[in-house]
Structure formats: structure tokens, C-alpha cells
């Protein structure tokens, strides 16, 4: 009997995932067409919410705990929480993206970059992961890497908050001009 119930639920889960993918596609299109930073910011928030909605209830609880740990400067605990998320759902892009944030906060830039790469394998349009990659490259003095990653953010989200100004600052750093 359980197998019959599970067989019936699987198509529902697949439909939900397909609907979420379609909604994300529409939101990314809207993000490209957003007239200003304010509208882009609202669309970004909805996209971020959809990213997190892909988690199971158990993973969502662990994600929330990891975020709380990050806010309380408990980076090691946050890393453990996000690692537990990935143990449950190894294909969950946001688990990698959030663990990257925690690792960067702990100074583990190599681990953070590996996690960002894993996140981007699963969701190449993750503008937040690309922003993190740009910030890490900047902290390491890799101005070209920071600019390249930031340009990818702008390709996805042309009106990201402070986007053009950051791109201009990074270009000046790459070209060797004073900022």
C-alpha cells in the first residue's frame, strides 16, 4: 500500500518542481527586464525564496538553524548545519551556497570557492553565489577574477544593487587606476 501512495506522490513532486522551474524562468526573465534596482530587488527576493523552497522540511529546518548560527557569529556550527543539509540533499544548490558563506566567514576561502562551484553546477544562474565568488576574489586581491564574476552577476541581474558602481570600481582596479 505504501508503494502505491509513493507512486502517486512522485508525479505531484515532479509537477511541483516543474512549476517551480517555470516560475524561476519567468522571474529571471523579469529580472532582466526590471526597470530599476527597486524592482530588481523585489524579484531577487522572490527568486531567493524559491531557491529555498526546493528543500525538504528537514533540510529547511537545518538551513534556518545554519542562518541563525551565522547571525550569531557561530560559523563552525553553521558549517555543520549546512553540511547536514547536503548530507540529506546532495543536489541542493542553496546548501552549497550557504555553506560557502559560512566557510568564507571562517576564512576558509578555498572551501568557500569549492562550494560556490558546486552550487553553480546545480544552478548556473545563482547570482548570489556569483556575488560571493566576486567578493572572495576581491578579498584575495584577484581583481580580474572579481570583475569576471561580477560581470556574470550583471549578466543575470543587470540592476543588482550597486552593480554598475561595483563593476566600475573593479575595472579601475584591473586597469591599475586609483579608486
Order of alpha helices (4+ residues) and beta strands (2+ residues): alpha-alpha-alpha-alpha-alpha-alpha-alpha-alpha-alpha
